[in-house]
Every structure is written in C-alpha cells, then in structure tokens.
Amino acid sequence: MEAATATPLLLGITALSGIIGLVSFVCLIMVLIKMFQHGETTIAILSIVLCPCGGGLIAFVYGWMKSSEWDIKGLMITWTICFLLTIPLYVTQIVLSASVAAQNQPQYDVPDLPIIEPGDVNFDFGDGAAQP
C-alpha cells in the first residue's frame, strides 16, 4: 500500500480507536460508580489503584459477575464490544504504521569504498619513522 493512501486510513483508524477507547473509559467509570453505589468500595478502590496494571480487567470481570444483579447488562455488552473492536483496530494500526514508516525511510546512495591492501597502509606518526 502506498504511503499516501495508508496515511489517511491510518489517521481514520487511529481516530476510531480513540473514540472506542473513550467509550471504554466511560464504561469503566460507570462500573466503578455502580461498585461504590452497591457498597463494593474495596474492589472499586482496588480497581482504581491497579488500573495501569489490570484494574480495568478486575472491574470488567466483576461488572460481568454483577451485571444481572446491578442491571448493567447493556453497559457490559457495550464495553465488551468496544474491547473486541480494539483488537483488530490495533493490529491494523501496527501494520499500517510499519508500512508508512518503511516507505518513508530515506534512501541513501552509499558509494563503493576502496579496498585497502595490507601493504598500502603507511603508519607515519610524525616522528619520521614509518611503522609497518
């Protein structure tokens, strides 16, 4: 794919990924609010503290476990769809980014270097005596 056609496509996919990520973040916040509303303060705080390394997954799984009880099944389906859509979008972003980067690499014309034979080297260190 040409870099000229891949770049707008890459920008579009990146924008779509950003929108889906924002919807996923809103779903996370809504599940955390439900946790606090139903007295699940410990698991909510744990999810917030561990958010950079799996806290979102804790909230996701716990939200599905409580989805019927808390009447948030629609919210959890939305969050699941967002999660499943991000996987092919991220893979496509990686492939397109690599394609654009490869096509935008500068091409250098490297001249052929002369071949130096062992007898061609003169090590003159300025003291008048050449070293072999």
QUICORKA-V397864 format. One record per run of one state. SS is the DSSP state (2 for helix, 1 for strand, 0 for the rest). FROM is the first residue (numbers start at 0). TO is the last residue. If there is no record, write none. Layout:
ss=SS from=FROM to=TO
ss=SS from=FROM to=TO
This chain:
ss=0 from=0 to=1
ss=2 from=2 to=36
ss=0 from=37 to=39
ss=2 from=40 to=48
ss=0 from=49 to=49
ss=2 from=50 to=52
ss=0 from=53 to=53
ss=2 from=54 to=64
ss=0 from=65 to=65
ss=2 from=66 to=69
ss=0 from=70 to=71
ss=2 from=72 to=102
ss=0 from=103 to=116
ss=2 from=117 to=119
ss=0 from=120 to=121
ss=1 from=122 to=123
ss=0 from=124 to=128
ss=1 from=129 to=130
ss=0 from=131 to=131
